[in-house]
Amino acid sequence: MNAVLKLQFAEAELYGQLEECTDAELDDLEFGVIGFDSETIVRRYGAYESRMAGLSKDRVVGMPFFTAVAPCMNNFLVAQRFDDAAAGAAALDAVLDYVLTLRMRPAKVKLRLLAQPHHSMRYVLVNRAV
């Protein structure tokens, strides 16, 4: 699926395209991808994010995202937006400037938060080229 491999962080309708990506195709993207289910358990983790965060896929997949993987995102800016969207059965597509602080020197990034009503998978995308 070569068209999928050229996905960009800011692309419209990105949620559906991510859902269609295989794990190998996610690994080829040039931004971080973390997909977690409605219980916040990480189910998808791209190679780019693994390299940049210094966390192996084996260490992250199957773990609770907001408590074990990225507690620095367990706040009203990130985690609460997913909760609010789920509670209101609303779509979420928000981009925000953010500073990652856990396990690393503070790093300025752009986050894109994606969720769709009646779909259990949610995504945090991380663009470090800001």
N, C-alpha and C positions, 0 to 999 in steps of 0.2 A: 504494500500500500504506500507507494512513493509519495503521493500527495499528502498523506498524513505526516510523513517524516519532515515536511517543511512547515509544520505548524509553528505559529508565532505566539508569543506570550499574550499579545493584545488582540489576537484574532477573534472575530465575532463567532458566536455559536461554538465556542471551543469545548463546552461540556460534552456535547454529543460526539464530537470527534475524538476526545480523550477516551470516551467509553468504547469506541470502536478500535482503539489502538491495542495491539498486543503488548505484552511486557517488553519485548525486544524493541518495538517501535517507540515505546516510552523512553527506553534507554538511549535512543538516538536524538532525543530532543535537547535543545540548547538552553533549557531552563529547568529548574527543579520541579518535580511532580511528586506530590504525596497524596494518595487516595486513601480515604478511611471510610468505614461504614457508619451506620447510624448509632452504633455503640462506641464510636471513635477508635475502633481497632484498625490499625494500618493494614491495608490489603494490597496497595500498589505503591511502589517506591522506585523512582527512576534513578538510573545510574549517575546522571549529572548531579542530582541532589546528594546521592551517596558520596560522591567524590568531594563535593564542596563542603558538606557537613562533617565529613570524616566518620560517617556511620554506615556500616555495612548493611546490605539488604537483609541478611540473616538476623542482624541485631534489631532491626526496626519492624519488619513485617510480623504481624501478630501481636504487636504491643499497642497499648493505649496511647494515642497520639498526644493528647493534651497533658497527660500526667507523666508518661515515661519517656516520650520521644522529644517533645517540644513544650515543656512547661512554660517557657517564655511566651507562648502564644495562648496560654490559658487565661484569657482576660476578656474585657468587654469589646476590645477592638477586633478580636479574631473569634475565639470560641463562642462568645455570646451571640455574634452575628449568625453563626450556624444554628445555634439553639433557637434564636428568634425566627429565622426562616423556616425551620422545621415546625415550630409551634404554630406558625401562621400558614403552613402549607404553601409557602411562597418560594419563588426562585431567588437565588442569590448569585450575583455576579458583581463583585466589588473589588476595586483596586485601591491599595493604600500603601503609602510610604511606611516603612517599618525598619526597626533596628533589631537584628538578631543578636542575642547576648549569651546564649547558653553554650558552654563548651568551646567557646572561641572568643577571639577579640571581637568587640562590637562591629557588626557589618551592616551598612545601609543597603536595603533591598526594597523592591516593590513586591508586594504580595497580591495575588489574585485569588479571591475566595469564590468557589463555584459550588452550587448545589441546585438540584431540581426537585420540585415537589414529587412525591411518590417514587423517588429513586433513592436507594439507600446509600449509594456512593457519593462522597463529598470530596472536593479537591482543594488543596492549598498549593498554589503554584508560586515559585520563588524565582524572581528575576534579579540576578546579581549585577547585571550590566546596567547600572543606573548612574 
